């Protein structure tokens, strides 16, 4: 879902370590703005067919593009490049650490176009660029809570301040789960229209524990304890135990939490003294997985067993009725035969 119409400067891409950009030409044009959430490989545009070239998109030159240009006669090479650069694209990024001909840099400079060089293969570079740009242009929302990867699922833990979200997250990490973000989570819809959460840059890898302060999760548990982002599967709301409130005791209540138009399954967990929250959350996740895999709840199993027993009783009752009917029919037939034999004897 694309909502953000504001562009993004090429300079922002340079700051992203995942793009592995190690060389930049025409740096004074890094302020050029990209206005499209996808990237483009020029393809036939370099051969002069410019109809479908989008000047708002970042252009990616792989080995095919560079190889094609370099095999052209010099005069033709410069002409094709000038026609292409005249479209005023926001920037060019060249993959696989390819050497750049000076003419490419010079002609790009004349048309105010920065040229970036990446270590990544084209097949890796394009999806990383697309994901980053889509994330920038898509609609976003920030929600207070803790986002974790528990048993492979994205779990958002919410609740009022001071209820123990961060402490519970810390215990879960010590058990092998992964933290994505503590305190504040930014959600967006990715290119597959799935809800994905990530940390705000300023608080990434930090977790606040009252009495201990703000802890660096990577230093405490290693790099593996932290994930960049995670698709959201389940919301667990922690709330203070209220003795007057009726809580779901049979597991039949179906609740949802709406984020950016997506209804996410939700469990409400009351918090009381003596309850082990990390264990309860792990059990909630296992219960959620079992229900997704088709397991029946207690009530469903109860009624299923009840229906089977009733069916069996009805079958036995019907069978008994059929047997009684058969016996009566046989007796009637015997009586008729006896009466017939008696009549013959009288004659």
N, C-alpha and C positions, 0 to 999 in steps of 0.2 A: 504494500500500500504506500504509494508515493505521495507525500503531502508537502514536504519541504521544497520550496521553489528556490531557496537561496543556493547560490553556487558555492563551490569550494576551490580555493586557490591551489595551484599545482605545488606550491611550497609545502602544503600540508602532507602531500604524498611522500615528499622527501623525508619527512620526520618519522614515517612509519617504518620501523625496523623490519617488519615482515616483507616489505617490498624489496629489500636488499639492494637499494640504489647506492652505488659507490662512486659514480662520476656524474657531473652535471656541466652542461655547456649552455651558454647564454643565460647565466643565472639572473640577470637583471629582469628577465621576463617570467620569473617564477611566480609573480603576482597575477599571471593570467588565470582566469576563472573557468572552471569546468561546470557546465550546466546540465549535464546528462549523467544518469546513474549507471550507464554501461560504458564499456570501452569498445573500440573498433579496430579491426585489422584492415588496412586500406585496400589490400587486394588489387582489384582492377582499377582502382582510382589512380594507382601509380602508372597504369597503362594509358591513362587519359580519360577513362570513363568515370566522371565525377558526379553523376546524377544522384547517387545514393550515399555520397560522403556527407556525414553529419559534422558540421563545423563545431558543434557543442561538445563533441566527444573527444576524450583522450585517445590518441592513436598509438597502436602497438606495432612496432616493426620486429618481426621474427626473422629467422634465417631465410625464409622464402622471399620476404620483401627486400632485405638487404642483398641477397643473392641475385634477385632479378635486376635491381638497380645497377649493381656492379658489373653485370655482363653486357650492359648497354654501351654503345659508342658514347664517348665523353659528351659530345654536343647533345645527343638525345637524352643522356642521363641528366644533364643540367636542366634541359627544357621540361622534362617530366617532373622533376623535383620542384621547379619554380611554379608550374601549374598547380601542383599539389599544395605547396606552401601558401599560394595566393588565396586559398580558402580560409586562411587564418584560423587554423585549429589551435586549441589552447596549449597543447604540448605533445611531444613525441617521447615515448619510452621504448628503448631498444633492449631486447632480452638477450640472455645467454652470454653476457660480457663480450659482445661482438665489437670488433674494431670499427670505428666510425670514420668514414672518409671526411677529410677537411671540408670538402665542398658541401656536404650535408649540413655541417655546423654553420658554415658561412651563409648558405642560402636560407637556412632556418632563422639565423640571426637577422637577416634583412627583412624578414616577415614577422619579426618579434615572437619567435617560437622557441621555447626552451627544449633542450634535448637531454633526456635522462638515460643512464645506462644501468641495467639491473643484472645481477648474477643469475637470476632465476630463469629456468626454462620457460618458454612461452606457455606451455600447458599448465604451469603453476602460477605464472604471473597474472594471466588474464582472470582466472577465478578469484584470486586475492584482490585484485584491483576492483573487480565487479562487486564483490562482497563488501569491500570498504566503502565504495561509492553508494551502493544501495542502502547501506546502513546510514550514511549521512543524509540521503534524500528522503528516506522513509519517515513515516510518522513515529514519534517516540513518546514515551511517558516514563516518569521516574516514580518509583514506589518505595516506601520505607519497608525494610525487611531484610532478610538474609537469604541469598540464593545459593543453593548447594547442589552438588551431584551426589545423590545417594543411591547406590545400587544401579547406577547407570541412568537414573531418571533425574530430571531437573525439578527440584523442590524449592518452593518459595515459602519461607517461614515468616509469618507476620504476627503482629500482636502489639499491645501497648508498650510504651517505653518502660524498661525496668523489669519486664516479666521474665527475662532470661534467654532471649533469642541468641545473643552472641555467645553466652556461656555454653548453651546447648550446641551451637555450631562448633565451638572449640572442642567439645567432647566428641562430637561426631567426626571431626577431622582426625582426632587421635585414634579413632576406631577404623580409619581408612577411607572416609568420605572426602570429597573435594569441595573447597570453597570457591565460589565465583565472586561474590560480593557481600560485604557486611554493611548493614545500616541503610544503604541506599542502592537500589538496583534500577538500571535503565533498560527498558524493554522496547523492542521494535519488531516489526514484521519483516522477515527476510524474503528473499526472492521466491521461496516456496510457500509464502503466506503462512509461515509458522512463527509463533511467538518466541522470541529469543531474548534472553536477559544477559547483561554484561555489567561490569563494574564501571563506576565513574572513575576517570583516570587518577584524580587526586587521592582517592582512598583505596585504590587497588592494592591488594596484598596486605592491607591493614585491618585489624579486628580489635574492637574496643571491649575490654573486660573490666568491669568495675572492681576497683581494689588493686588491679595490676596495671591499668593504663592501656595504652594503644600498642598492640603487639604486631610485629612483622611475622606473618604466618609462614613466609618462605624461609626465614632464618630459623624458625622454630621447628618446622616439619619438612622442609625441603621444597624444591620446585614442584614436585609432583602433587603437593597439597593444593595447588592453585590452578584453576582453569580460566581461560580467557572469556568464554561465554558458554551458554547452555540453553537448549530448547526447554521451555517450561512445560511440565507434565502435570504437576499437582501443587495445590496451595494448602498449607497447614496453618490454620489460625489458632494461636495460643490466646486463651482468655482466662481471667481469674475465676476460680471456682465460685459459683453462686448457688448456695443450697436451695434457693427458691426456684431456680431454673430447671426445667426438665430437659435432660440431655438424652441423645440417642443412645439406647442401650442394646438395640438389636442389629445395628449396622444397616438399617434400611433407609435412613435419611440421605437424600441426594442433594448436595449443595454445590453451587458454582460461583466462581469469582470472575467477573468480566474485566478483561484487560484488552484495550484496543479492539473491541468487538468480538473477542474470542472468549468463550465460556470455558473456564478451567475447573475441573473437578476439585472440590474443597472438603477438607475435614476440619471440624472444630474440636480442639482438644482443651478441656478445662485444666487449669494448673492449680494444684493444691500441694500442701506440704507432704513430702514423702513420695511424690510421683517422680519417676525417673524419666525426664523428658526425652533424652536421646534414645532410650530404648523404646518409648512409646512411638516416637517418630519413625524409627526403623520398622516397628511392627505395622504402623499405618502404611508405610511404603510397601511392605510385603503383602499386606491385605489388598492394597490397590492393585498390585501386580497380579495377584491371584484372581481378583474380580475381572480384570482385563483378559485374563486367560480362560475365563468361562466358569470359574468355580462358583458354586451356589452359596448364598448366605445361609445363616442358621434358619431364618424364617422360610426361605425357599426350600431347604432340605426338609424342614419339619412338614410343610404342606405337601411336598412331594411324597414323603413317607406316608403321611396321612391319606393322601389320594390313593397310593398303592394299596394300603391296607383296606380302604373302602372298596376298591376295585376287587381285591381278592375275596372280601366278604360277600360282595354281590355275586361274584362268580360262583362261590360255594353255595350261596342261597339259590341261585338259578339252577345249579346242578342238582341240588336237593329237590327243588320243585319238579324238575324234569324226571327225576327218579321216582318221585311219588306219583306223578301222572302216569308214568309207564307201568308202575305196579298196579294202579287202579284199572288201567286198560287191560292188562293181562288177566286180572281177576274177573272182569266182566266177560272177557272172551271164554274163560274157563266155565263160568256159570251158564253161558249160552250153550256150550258144548254139552254140559251135564244135562240141561233141560231137554236138549234134542235127543240125547241117548235115552232118557227116561220115556219120552213120547214114543219112540220106536219100540221099546220094550212093551209098552201098554198095548199097542196095536198087535 
